[in-house]
Structure formats: structure tokens, C-alpha cells
């Protein structure tokens, strides 16, 4: 799978829904995103990055999602590496 990050110019949003994540990370499909969101919910470190106000609505923190991706790749957080 080839995933390309697309920066959003002049965006001040800190949270987004699944479609916002899919727009930012081209090449990421909904099935993989759903699996990763489930992994984030099950991990104490990333649990705060997913909010479900109702059973159909989900909001994901862009910053915590990016940290999760670094953790998936390297096994550590980008914040700890600084």
C-alpha cells in the first residue's frame, strides 16, 4: 500500500472524522483506517486520540494519529525521539 500525506493549507482543525483522515493520507483505505482506529482504542497510549460521541460518529486527533503511525512503523513515539 502506498500512502501519501497531503498537508492541508491554513487548517487549524485538531480533530477530524474518518473522511478527513482519508483525505490527508491518500492511498489509505477505509478498512485499514477502521483497523487502526480499533488498535488506537485498545492501546492506552493512543486511546485519547479517538472520541465517539455517538455510535456512528468518530473524531480522530490528527496529531495523535500521526504519533500512532510513527509508533506502528518504528515501535516508538516521535515525541519521545525528540
ZADO-1210 file (C-alpha; in nm, 4 decimals, padded with zeros to 6 digits):
<atoms>
<atom x="00.0000" y="00.0000" z="00.0000" code="UNK" pos="1"/>
<atom x="00.1356" y="00.3410" z="-00.0941" code="UNK" pos="2"/>
<atom x="00.0163" y="00.6192" z="00.1371" code="UNK" pos="3"/>
<atom x="00.0897" y="00.9820" z="00.0603" code="UNK" pos="4"/>
<atom x="00.0455" y="01.2603" z="00.3177" code="UNK" pos="5"/>
<atom x="-00.1389" y="01.5627" z="00.1817" code="UNK" pos="6"/>
<atom x="-00.0933" y="01.8715" z="00.4005" code="UNK" pos="7"/>
<atom x="-00.3984" y="02.0879" z="00.4421" code="UNK" pos="8"/>
<atom x="-00.3047" y="02.4532" z="00.3959" code="UNK" pos="9"/>
<atom x="-00.4338" y="02.7026" z="00.6525" code="UNK" pos="10"/>
<atom x="-00.6065" y="02.4313" z="00.8534" code="UNK" pos="11"/>
<atom x="-00.6492" y="02.4914" z="01.2244" code="UNK" pos="12"/>
<atom x="-00.8504" y="02.1778" z="01.2879" code="UNK" pos="13"/>
<atom x="-00.7095" y="01.9440" z="01.5510" code="UNK" pos="14"/>
<atom x="-00.9734" y="01.6725" z="01.5114" code="UNK" pos="15"/>
<atom x="-01.1407" y="01.5197" z="01.2075" code="UNK" pos="16"/>
<atom x="-01.3675" y="01.2368" z="01.1068" code="UNK" pos="17"/>
<atom x="-01.2678" y="00.9333" z="00.9034" code="UNK" pos="18"/>
<atom x="-01.3098" y="01.1125" z="00.5703" code="UNK" pos="19"/>
<atom x="-01.0748" y="01.3914" z="00.6864" code="UNK" pos="20"/>
<atom x="-00.8085" y="01.1332" z="00.7720" code="UNK" pos="21"/>
<atom x="-00.8590" y="00.9616" z="00.4350" code="UNK" pos="22"/>
<atom x="-00.8173" y="01.2960" z="00.2554" code="UNK" pos="23"/>
<atom x="-00.4958" y="01.3740" z="00.4420" code="UNK" pos="24"/>
<atom x="-00.3452" y="01.0329" z="00.3799" code="UNK" pos="25"/>
<atom x="-00.4087" y="00.9462" z="00.0158" code="UNK" pos="26"/>
<atom x="-00.3893" y="00.5756" z="-00.0521" code="UNK" pos="27"/>
<atom x="-00.5218" y="00.4797" z="00.2899" code="UNK" pos="28"/>
<atom x="-00.8431" y="00.2838" z="00.2581" code="UNK" pos="29"/>
<atom x="-01.1376" y="00.2748" z="00.4979" code="UNK" pos="30"/>
<atom x="-01.0800" y="-00.0876" z="00.6013" code="UNK" pos="31"/>
<atom x="-00.7229" y="-00.0205" z="00.7130" code="UNK" pos="32"/>
<atom x="-00.8302" y="00.3001" z="00.8881" code="UNK" pos="33"/>
<atom x="-01.1029" y="00.1139" z="01.0804" code="UNK" pos="34"/>
<atom x="-00.8467" y="-00.1474" z="01.1938" code="UNK" pos="35"/>
<atom x="-00.6026" y="00.1217" z="01.3036" code="UNK" pos="36"/>
<atom x="-00.8720" y="00.3128" z="01.4923" code="UNK" pos="37"/>
<atom x="-00.9559" y="-00.0101" z="01.6724" code="UNK" pos="38"/>
<atom x="-00.5861" y="-00.0542" z="01.7600" code="UNK" pos="39"/>
<atom x="-00.5742" y="00.3038" z="01.8890" code="UNK" pos="40"/>
<atom x="-00.8759" y="00.2404" z="02.1130" code="UNK" pos="41"/>
<atom x="-00.7118" y="-00.0732" z="02.2555" code="UNK" pos="42"/>
<atom x="-00.3796" y="00.0991" z="02.3323" code="UNK" pos="43"/>
<atom x="-00.3668" y="00.3161" z="02.6476" code="UNK" pos="44"/>
<atom x="-00.1139" y="00.5482" z="02.4861" code="UNK" pos="45"/>
<atom x="-00.3369" y="00.6392" z="02.1894" code="UNK" pos="46"/>
<atom x="-00.6852" y="00.5918" z="02.3358" code="UNK" pos="47"/>
<atom x="-00.7242" y="00.9665" z="02.3956" code="UNK" pos="48"/>
<atom x="-00.6925" y="01.0272" z="02.0190" code="UNK" pos="49"/>
<atom x="-01.0309" y="00.8726" z="01.9358" code="UNK" pos="50"/>
<atom x="-01.3634" y="01.0176" z="02.0516" code="UNK" pos="51"/>
<atom x="-01.7024" y="00.8579" z="01.9880" code="UNK" pos="52"/>
<atom x="-01.9820" y="01.0988" z="02.0908" code="UNK" pos="53"/>
<atom x="-02.2338" y="00.8519" z="01.9409" code="UNK" pos="54"/>
<atom x="-02.2062" y="00.5022" z="01.7986" code="UNK" pos="55"/>
<atom x="-02.1942" y="00.6399" z="01.4409" code="UNK" pos="56"/>
<atom x="-01.9745" y="00.9473" z="01.4872" code="UNK" pos="57"/>
<atom x="-01.5986" y="00.9271" z="01.5426" code="UNK" pos="58"/>
<atom x="-01.3427" y="01.2050" z="01.5756" code="UNK" pos="59"/>
<atom x="-00.9687" y="01.1410" z="01.5477" code="UNK" pos="60"/>
<atom x="-00.6915" y="01.3714" z="01.6639" code="UNK" pos="61"/>
<atom x="-00.4599" y="01.4431" z="01.3708" code="UNK" pos="62"/>
<atom x="-00.1580" y="01.4808" z="01.5983" code="UNK" pos="63"/>
<atom x="-00.2178" y="01.1588" z="01.7931" code="UNK" pos="64"/>
<atom x="-00.2939" y="00.9695" z="01.4712" code="UNK" pos="65"/>
<atom x="00.0426" y="01.0791" z="01.3299" code="UNK" pos="66"/>
<atom x="00.2153" y="00.9655" z="01.6519" code="UNK" pos="67"/>
<atom x="00.0344" y="00.6329" z="01.6161" code="UNK" pos="68"/>
<atom x="00.1684" y="00.5939" z="01.2625" code="UNK" pos="69"/>
<atom x="00.5258" y="00.6537" z="01.3838" code="UNK" pos="70"/>
<atom x="00.4648" y="00.4033" z="01.6620" code="UNK" pos="71"/>
<atom x="00.3341" y="00.1487" z="01.4084" code="UNK" pos="72"/>
<atom x="00.6413" y="00.1960" z="01.1927" code="UNK" pos="73"/>
<atom x="00.9184" y="00.2256" z="01.4487" code="UNK" pos="74"/>
<atom x="00.7714" y="00.0989" z="01.7734" code="UNK" pos="75"/>
<atom x="00.8213" y="00.4309" z="01.9482" code="UNK" pos="76"/>
<atom x="00.6616" y="00.7723" z="01.9556" code="UNK" pos="77"/>
<atom x="00.8048" y="01.0633" z="01.7572" code="UNK" pos="78"/>
<atom x="00.7646" y="01.2785" z="02.0698" code="UNK" pos="79"/>
<atom x="00.9974" y="01.0508" z="02.2677" code="UNK" pos="80"/>
<atom x="01.2571" y="01.0637" z="01.9902" code="UNK" pos="81"/>
<atom x="01.2958" y="01.4427" z="02.0135" code="UNK" pos="82"/>
</atoms>
